[in-house]
Amino acid sequence: MPSLLEISTHLSLQLAVILVAYRLLWPLLRRLGQVQVVAVMVAGFLLGPSVFGWAWPEAQQWLFPTTLEVGDTSIMHPNLTAIYVVGQLGLIFYMFLVGSSFKLDILTTHLRQAGATSAIGVAVPMTLGAIVGWWLVGQGRYFTDSMANWQGALFLAAAVAVTAFPILAWIIYDSGLLKTRLGTMSLACAAVDDACAWILLAVVVASAKDSPGGALLAAGGGLAYVLFMTLIGRPLLARLTTWTPRVGDNEHTGGLPVGPLVIVLLVVLLAASFTDYVGIHSVLGAFVAGLCMPRGQLIDRIRERLEPLVAYLLLPAYFIYTGLNTKLSLIFDPAVLAVTALVLVVSFASKFGAIGLVARSQGMGWREAGAMGALANARGLMELVLLNIGLSSGLITADLYTILALMTLVTTCLATPLQRMFERNAWKNGMIFGPNGEEPKVTGAPSHSTRPATA
């Protein structure tokens, strides 16, 4: 068993390698129209057994060990646990940052459109995913023997319907869409998608463990948490707005007062812990905590201090953890390859088609509706979280894990280039994506939407 010093030393080396890997990938992927988070995702897969492990297995197993032999027993390697914990912390605080940046005023203005788009954008992918999942259970190699047809249907319904809220938020931020109707409605739909997916997953996990109370705890606990944060937490947190920066105020914390900073950190950690406990995952708890934070100089400064550390050091560890569980060599089996193609088509077409058509019917221009359908396919992080839960809970096999992980990578990589294609088309026709949808460009006036990247 490695010592604590050996674990921490090796973890530092692992994080350094992760940083170097995705920074080297970023220039290439930027030319392909991707955002930086995709470079982090791809790095996670490349450093796993499918690529690095294939090219140099000894080095990969030494750098990223997954198991440890203790006598006659094989256990999870302490460094894999450490990577998971670091990634979880990054995930929690990133979701808080997203929630605290969410533009509630734009969402309120377009609430009817967001509601209709969310409902159809969840219902269609879930229905098609459930049909495929029901069929896959009968094939015998994608779900474990303990899974019934209806359980497999619910699991794949969740996997197809989910949109990765953290990844989508990163894409929207990097693309300059945070203050636009497109960005706000896309995030609102993703929040609904993820909430529905986690409830379905809680039902499947609880039923697989013969614990129907687990699903009730997830639904009831999640509702209670949202009500508490909205009715009680938000008014209490509003007191943080009384803080104003002073010259020389706690310079060792970058101008942040220790008391309010500790309160914010405690709220985020307790929220994540509670929602994890009830079964709807820590990311939604952290996001709601961010939503309930009062907007002002304090939260702005906290975001400025936390974001670089969280986004570029802590969060990438989660992608590496996922990459270590993915074995792309499995898809070379003709049967698995055929299922991979089926899942890819169903996943992409159901989200793009459903979101795009309903957004168009709600009054969006076809370019904005198409961009929204493209963004809905950014499954990234949330899909990988769902897959890790499914694998660790004994619901799915390595075959299905790899199929869905590959689907996640492909659909997420397609999201940004397609969105930018629609945005460039709007730009060429004298339009931009703004707070009220497609708006005419005004030369020399400030805009909520930056000119789309040409790469």
C-alpha positions as CSV (number, residue, x, y, z in Angstrom):
1,M,0.0,0.0,0.0
2,P,1.6,3.4,-1.0
3,S,2.2,5.9,1.7
4,L,0.3,9.2,1.9
5,L,3.4,11.0,0.7
6,E,3.7,8.7,-2.3
7,I,0.0,9.2,-3.2
8,S,0.2,13.0,-3.0
9,T,3.5,13.1,-5.0
10,H,2.0,10.9,-7.7
11,L,-1.2,12.9,-7.8
12,S,0.8,16.1,-8.4
13,L,2.6,14.4,-11.3
14,Q,-0.8,13.2,-12.7
15,L,-2.3,16.6,-12.6
16,A,0.7,18.1,-14.3
17,V,0.5,15.6,-17.1
18,I,-3.2,16.3,-17.5
19,L,-2.5,20.1,-17.8
20,V,0.2,19.6,-20.4
21,A,-1.9,17.1,-22.5
22,Y,-4.9,19.3,-22.9
23,R,-2.9,22.5,-23.4
24,L,-1.0,20.7,-26.3
25,L,-4.3,19.6,-27.8
26,W,-6.0,22.9,-27.6
27,P,-4.4,24.7,-30.6
28,L,-5.3,21.9,-32.9
29,L,-8.9,21.6,-31.7
30,R,-9.4,25.3,-31.7
31,R,-8.7,25.2,-35.4
32,L,-11.4,22.6,-35.8
33,G,-14.0,25.0,-34.2
34,Q,-13.9,23.5,-30.7
35,V,-13.9,25.1,-27.3
36,Q,-11.3,24.4,-24.7
37,V,-13.4,22.0,-22.7
38,V,-13.4,19.6,-25.6
39,A,-9.6,19.5,-25.5
40,V,-9.9,18.5,-21.8
41,M,-12.4,15.7,-22.7
42,V,-10.3,14.4,-25.6
43,A,-7.2,14.4,-23.3
44,G,-9.1,12.3,-20.8
45,F,-9.7,9.6,-23.5
46,L,-6.2,9.8,-24.9
47,L,-4.5,9.3,-21.6
48,G,-6.7,6.2,-20.8
49,P,-6.1,2.6,-21.8
50,S,-7.5,3.0,-25.3
51,V,-4.7,5.2,-26.7
52,F,-1.9,5.9,-24.3
53,G,-2.4,2.4,-22.9
54,W,-2.3,0.9,-26.3
55,A,0.8,2.8,-27.4
56,W,2.8,2.4,-24.2
57,P,0.9,0.2,-21.7
58,E,3.7,0.0,-19.0
59,A,4.0,3.8,-18.8
60,Q,0.2,4.3,-18.8
61,Q,-0.4,1.8,-16.0
62,W,2.4,3.4,-14.0
63,L,1.2,6.9,-14.5
64,F,-2.5,6.2,-14.0
65,P,-2.9,3.0,-12.0
66,T,-6.4,1.8,-11.5
67,T,-6.1,-1.2,-9.2
68,L,-3.8,-2.3,-6.4
69,E,-3.1,-5.9,-5.4
70,V,-3.3,-6.4,-1.7
71,G,-2.7,-10.1,-1.0
72,D,-5.2,-12.0,-3.1
73,T,-7.5,-9.1,-3.4
74,S,-7.6,-6.4,-6.1
75,I,-8.8,-3.0,-4.8
76,M,-9.2,0.5,-6.4
77,H,-5.8,2.2,-6.4
78,P,-5.6,5.2,-3.9
79,N,-4.5,7.5,-6.7
80,L,-7.6,6.7,-8.8
81,T,-9.7,7.6,-5.7
82,A,-7.7,10.8,-5.3
83,I,-8.3,11.8,-9.0
84,Y,-12.0,11.1,-8.5
85,V,-12.2,13.3,-5.4
86,V,-10.3,16.1,-7.1
87,G,-12.6,15.9,-10.1
88,Q,-15.7,15.9,-8.0
89,L,-14.6,19.1,-6.2
90,G,-13.9,20.7,-9.6
91,L,-17.4,19.6,-10.8
92,I,-19.1,21.0,-7.7
93,F,-17.5,24.4,-7.8
94,Y,-17.8,24.7,-11.5
95,M,-21.5,24.1,-11.3
96,F,-21.7,26.8,-8.6
97,L,-19.9,29.2,-10.9
98,V,-22.4,28.4,-13.7
99,G,-25.4,29.0,-11.4
100,S,-24.1,32.3,-10.1
101,S,-23.6,33.5,-13.7
102,F,-27.1,32.4,-14.9
103,K,-29.1,35.3,-16.3
104,L,-32.5,34.9,-14.6
105,D,-33.9,38.1,-16.1
106,I,-33.5,36.7,-19.7
107,L,-35.0,33.4,-18.7
108,T,-38.1,35.1,-17.1
109,T,-38.7,37.1,-20.3
110,H,-38.7,33.9,-22.4
111,L,-40.2,31.5,-19.8
112,R,-43.0,30.2,-22.0
113,Q,-40.6,29.4,-24.9
114,A,-38.1,27.7,-22.5
115,G,-40.8,25.6,-20.9
116,A,-42.2,24.3,-24.2
117,T,-38.8,23.6,-25.6
118,S,-37.6,21.8,-22.5
119,A,-40.7,19.6,-22.4
120,I,-40.4,18.4,-26.0
121,G,-36.6,18.3,-25.8
122,V,-36.9,15.8,-23.0
123,A,-39.9,13.8,-24.1
124,V,-38.7,12.8,-27.6
125,P,-35.2,11.7,-26.8
126,M,-36.4,9.8,-23.7
127,T,-39.0,7.9,-25.8
128,L,-36.6,6.9,-28.5
129,G,-33.9,6.1,-26.0
130,A,-36.3,3.9,-24.0
131,I,-37.2,1.9,-27.1
132,V,-33.5,1.2,-27.9
133,G,-32.7,0.4,-24.2
134,W,-35.6,-2.1,-24.0
135,W,-34.3,-3.8,-27.1
136,L,-30.6,-3.8,-25.9
137,V,-31.6,-5.6,-22.7
138,G,-32.7,-8.6,-24.8
139,Q,-29.3,-8.7,-26.6
140,G,-27.6,-9.9,-23.4
141,R,-24.3,-8.1,-23.4
142,Y,-25.0,-4.5,-22.7
143,F,-26.8,-4.6,-19.4
144,T,-26.0,-6.8,-16.5
145,D,-28.2,-9.9,-15.8
146,S,-30.0,-8.1,-12.9
147,M,-31.5,-5.5,-15.3
148,A,-35.1,-6.0,-16.5
149,N,-36.3,-4.6,-19.9
150,W,-38.0,-1.6,-18.3
151,Q,-34.9,-0.7,-16.2
152,G,-32.7,-0.8,-19.3
153,A,-35.3,1.4,-21.1
154,L,-35.2,4.0,-18.4
155,F,-31.4,4.0,-18.2
156,L,-30.9,4.6,-21.9
157,A,-33.8,7.1,-21.9
158,A,-31.8,9.1,-19.4
159,A,-28.5,8.6,-21.3
160,V,-30.0,9.9,-24.6
161,A,-32.0,12.8,-23.1
162,V,-29.2,14.3,-20.9
163,T,-27.4,17.5,-21.9
164,A,-24.2,18.2,-20.0
165,F,-25.0,21.4,-18.1
166,P,-21.3,22.2,-17.2
167,I,-20.0,21.5,-20.7
168,L,-22.8,23.5,-22.3
169,A,-22.2,26.4,-19.9
170,W,-18.5,26.4,-20.8
171,I,-19.4,26.3,-24.5
172,I,-21.8,29.2,-24.1
173,Y,-19.4,31.2,-22.1
174,D,-16.5,30.7,-24.6
175,S,-18.8,31.5,-27.5
176,G,-20.0,34.8,-26.1
177,L,-23.6,33.6,-25.7
178,L,-24.0,33.9,-22.0
179,K,-26.2,37.1,-22.2
180,T,-28.3,35.9,-25.2
181,R,-31.7,34.3,-25.5
182,L,-30.0,31.3,-27.2
183,G,-27.6,30.8,-24.3
184,T,-30.1,31.3,-21.6
185,M,-32.8,29.0,-23.0
186,S,-30.2,26.4,-23.9
187,L,-29.0,26.3,-20.2
188,A,-32.6,26.3,-19.0
189,C,-33.4,23.3,-21.2
190,A,-30.3,21.5,-20.0
191,A,-31.2,22.0,-16.4
192,V,-34.6,20.4,-17.0
193,D,-33.0,17.6,-19.1
194,D,-30.5,16.8,-16.3
195,A,-33.1,16.9,-13.5
196,C,-35.3,14.4,-15.4
197,A,-32.3,12.2,-16.2
198,W,-31.2,12.0,-12.6
199,I,-34.7,11.1,-11.4
200,L,-34.8,8.3,-14.0
201,L,-31.4,7.1,-12.9
202,A,-32.4,7.2,-9.3
203,V,-35.4,5.0,-10.1
204,V,-33.3,2.5,-12.0
205,V,-30.6,2.3,-9.3
206,A,-33.2,2.0,-6.5
207,S,-35.1,-0.7,-8.3
208,A,-31.9,-2.6,-9.1
209,K,-31.2,-2.6,-5.3
210,D,-34.8,-3.4,-4.5
211,S,-35.1,0.0,-2.7
212,P,-38.1,1.9,-4.1
213,G,-37.6,4.4,-1.3
214,G,-34.5,5.6,-3.1
215,A,-36.5,7.0,-6.0
216,L,-38.9,8.7,-3.6
217,L,-36.0,10.1,-1.6
218,A,-34.5,11.6,-4.8
219,A,-37.7,13.2,-5.9
220,G,-38.9,14.4,-2.5
221,G,-35.5,15.4,-1.3
222,G,-34.7,17.3,-4.5
223,L,-38.1,19.2,-4.3
224,A,-37.5,20.0,-0.6
225,Y,-34.0,21.3,-1.4
226,V,-35.2,23.6,-4.2
227,L,-38.0,25.0,-2.0
228,F,-35.7,25.5,0.9
229,M,-33.1,27.3,-1.1
230,T,-35.7,29.5,-2.9
231,L,-37.9,30.4,0.1
232,I,-35.4,30.4,2.9
233,G,-31.8,30.2,1.6
234,R,-32.1,33.0,-1.0
235,P,-33.4,35.7,1.5
236,L,-30.7,34.8,4.0
237,L,-28.0,34.9,1.4
238,A,-29.2,38.2,0.2
239,R,-27.5,39.7,3.3
240,L,-24.2,39.2,1.5
241,T,-25.0,42.2,-0.7
242,T,-24.2,44.4,2.2
243,W,-20.5,43.8,1.6
244,T,-18.6,46.4,-0.4
245,P,-14.9,46.3,-1.2
246,R,-12.6,48.5,0.8
247,V,-9.1,49.6,0.1
248,G,-6.6,47.1,1.6
249,D,-9.5,44.8,2.7
250,N,-7.9,41.4,3.3
251,E,-5.3,41.6,0.6
252,H,-4.2,38.0,1.3
253,T,-7.5,36.8,0.0
254,G,-7.4,39.0,-3.2
255,G,-9.7,41.6,-1.7
256,L,-12.3,39.1,-0.5
257,P,-13.5,39.2,3.2
258,V,-12.9,35.9,4.9
259,G,-16.3,35.7,6.6
260,P,-18.6,36.0,3.4
261,L,-16.2,33.8,1.4
262,V,-16.4,31.0,4.0
263,I,-20.2,31.3,4.1
264,V,-20.4,30.9,0.3
265,L,-18.1,27.9,0.3
266,L,-20.0,26.3,3.2
267,V,-23.3,26.7,1.3
268,V,-21.9,25.1,-1.8
269,L,-20.4,22.2,-0.1
270,L,-23.4,21.5,2.1
271,A,-25.8,21.8,-0.9
272,A,-23.7,19.4,-2.9
273,S,-23.5,16.9,0.0
274,F,-27.3,17.0,0.6
275,T,-28.3,16.5,-3.0
276,D,-25.7,13.7,-3.3
277,Y,-27.3,12.0,-0.3
278,V,-30.8,12.1,-1.6
279,G,-29.7,10.8,-5.0
280,I,-29.9,13.7,-7.5
281,H,-26.2,14.3,-7.6
282,S,-24.0,17.1,-6.2
283,V,-23.9,19.1,-9.4
284,L,-27.6,20.1,-9.3
285,G,-27.2,21.1,-5.6
286,A,-24.2,23.3,-6.4
287,F,-26.0,24.9,-9.4
288,V,-29.1,25.8,-7.4
289,A,-26.8,27.2,-4.7
290,G,-25.3,29.4,-7.4
291,L,-28.7,30.5,-8.7
292,C,-29.7,31.6,-5.2
293,M,-26.6,33.7,-4.6
294,P,-27.2,37.5,-4.7
295,R,-25.7,39.2,-7.7
296,G,-23.1,41.8,-6.9
297,Q,-19.4,42.6,-6.4
298,L,-18.8,39.8,-3.9
299,I,-20.0,36.9,-6.1
300,D,-18.3,38.5,-9.1
301,R,-15.0,38.5,-7.3
302,I,-15.4,35.0,-6.0
303,R,-16.0,33.8,-9.6
304,E,-12.9,35.7,-10.9
305,R,-10.8,34.0,-8.2
306,L,-12.2,30.5,-8.4
307,E,-12.8,30.0,-12.2
308,P,-9.2,29.5,-13.4
309,L,-8.3,27.0,-10.7
310,V,-11.6,25.1,-11.0
311,A,-11.9,25.0,-14.8
312,Y,-8.3,24.3,-15.7
313,L,-6.9,22.2,-12.8
314,L,-9.7,20.5,-10.8
315,L,-12.4,19.7,-13.3
316,P,-10.0,18.0,-15.9
317,A,-9.3,15.3,-13.3
318,Y,-12.9,14.1,-13.8
319,F,-12.4,13.6,-17.5
320,I,-9.3,11.6,-16.8
321,Y,-11.2,9.4,-14.4
322,T,-13.8,8.6,-17.1
323,G,-11.1,8.0,-19.7
324,L,-9.5,5.4,-17.6
325,N,-12.8,3.4,-17.6
326,T,-13.2,3.6,-21.4
327,K,-12.0,0.8,-23.7
328,L,-12.5,1.9,-27.3
329,S,-11.1,-1.4,-28.6
330,L,-14.5,-3.0,-27.8
331,I,-16.3,-1.2,-30.6
332,F,-14.3,-3.1,-33.3
333,D,-16.7,-6.0,-32.7
334,P,-19.2,-5.7,-35.6
335,A,-22.2,-6.1,-33.3
336,V,-21.0,-3.5,-30.9
337,L,-20.1,-1.2,-33.8
338,A,-23.7,-1.5,-35.2
339,V,-25.2,-0.6,-31.8
340,T,-22.8,2.3,-31.5
341,A,-24.0,3.7,-34.9
342,L,-27.6,3.2,-33.9
343,V,-27.2,5.0,-30.5
344,L,-25.3,7.8,-32.2
345,V,-28.0,8.4,-34.8
346,V,-30.9,8.2,-32.2
347,S,-29.1,10.4,-29.7
348,F,-28.1,13.2,-32.1
349,A,-31.2,13.2,-34.3
350,S,-33.7,13.1,-31.3
351,K,-32.1,16.1,-29.5
352,F,-31.3,18.2,-32.6
353,G,-34.7,17.5,-34.3
354,A,-36.9,17.9,-31.2
355,I,-35.2,21.0,-29.8
356,G,-34.8,22.7,-33.2
357,L,-38.4,22.1,-34.4
358,V,-40.1,23.1,-31.1
359,A,-37.8,26.2,-30.8
360,R,-38.8,27.2,-34.3
361,S,-42.5,26.7,-33.5
362,Q,-42.1,29.0,-30.5
363,G,-41.0,31.9,-32.7
364,M,-37.3,31.5,-32.9
365,G,-35.6,32.1,-36.3
366,W,-34.4,28.9,-38.0
367,R,-30.8,29.8,-37.5
368,E,-31.3,30.3,-33.7
369,A,-33.4,27.2,-33.5
370,G,-30.8,25.2,-35.3
371,A,-28.0,26.5,-33.1
372,M,-30.1,25.6,-30.0
373,G,-30.6,22.0,-31.3
374,A,-26.9,21.7,-31.9
375,L,-26.0,22.9,-28.4
376,A,-28.4,20.4,-26.9
377,N,-26.1,17.6,-28.1
378,A,-23.3,18.7,-25.8
379,R,-23.7,15.8,-23.4
380,G,-20.1,15.7,-22.2
381,L,-19.7,15.8,-18.4
382,M,-23.2,14.9,-17.2
383,E,-23.3,11.9,-19.5
384,L,-20.0,10.7,-18.2
385,V,-21.2,11.1,-14.6
386,L,-24.3,9.1,-15.4
387,L,-22.2,6.3,-17.0
388,N,-19.8,6.1,-14.1
389,I,-22.8,5.7,-11.7
390,G,-24.3,3.0,-14.0
391,L,-21.0,1.1,-14.2
392,S,-20.2,1.3,-10.5
393,S,-23.8,0.3,-9.5
394,G,-23.6,-2.8,-11.7
395,L,-26.3,-1.7,-14.2
396,I,-24.3,-1.7,-17.4
397,T,-21.4,-3.6,-18.9
398,A,-18.1,-2.3,-20.3
399,D,-19.5,-2.6,-23.8
400,L,-22.4,-0.2,-23.2
401,Y,-20.2,2.1,-21.2
402,T,-17.8,2.4,-24.1
403,I,-20.6,2.9,-26.6
404,L,-22.2,5.7,-24.6
405,A,-18.8,7.3,-23.8
406,L,-18.0,7.4,-27.5
407,M,-21.5,8.8,-28.3
408,T,-20.8,11.5,-25.7
409,L,-17.5,12.4,-27.3
410,V,-18.8,12.5,-30.8
411,T,-22.1,14.5,-30.1
412,T,-20.2,17.0,-27.9
413,C,-17.6,17.6,-30.5
414,L,-20.3,18.2,-33.1
415,A,-22.2,20.7,-30.9
416,T,-19.9,23.8,-31.2
417,P,-19.0,23.6,-34.9
418,L,-22.7,23.3,-35.8
419,Q,-23.7,26.1,-33.5
420,R,-21.0,28.3,-35.0
421,M,-22.1,27.4,-38.5
422,F,-25.6,28.7,-37.8
423,E,-24.1,31.8,-36.1
424,R,-21.9,32.6,-39.0
425,N,-24.8,32.3,-41.4
426,A,-26.7,34.8,-39.2
427,W,-23.7,37.1,-39.2
428,K,-23.4,37.0,-43.0
429,N,-27.0,38.0,-43.2
430,G,-26.6,41.0,-41.0
431,M,-27.9,39.4,-37.8
432,I,-26.5,38.4,-34.4
433,F,-27.9,36.3,-31.5
434,G,-28.9,38.7,-28.8
435,P,-31.1,38.9,-25.6
436,N,-34.2,39.0,-27.8
437,G,-33.1,36.4,-30.3
438,E,-31.9,37.1,-33.8
439,E,-31.2,40.9,-33.9
440,P,-29.8,43.2,-36.6
441,K,-26.2,44.1,-36.2
442,V,-25.6,47.7,-35.2
443,T,-22.3,49.0,-36.3
444,G,-20.4,50.6,-33.4
445,A,-22.9,49.6,-30.8
446,P,-22.1,47.2,-27.9
447,S,-23.4,43.7,-28.6
448,H,-24.3,40.7,-26.4
449,S,-23.1,38.3,-29.0
450,T,-19.5,38.4,-30.3
451,R,-18.6,37.7,-33.9
452,P,-18.4,33.9,-34.4
453,A,-15.1,32.3,-34.8
454,T,-14.2,31.4,-38.4
455,A,-12.3,28.3,-37.5
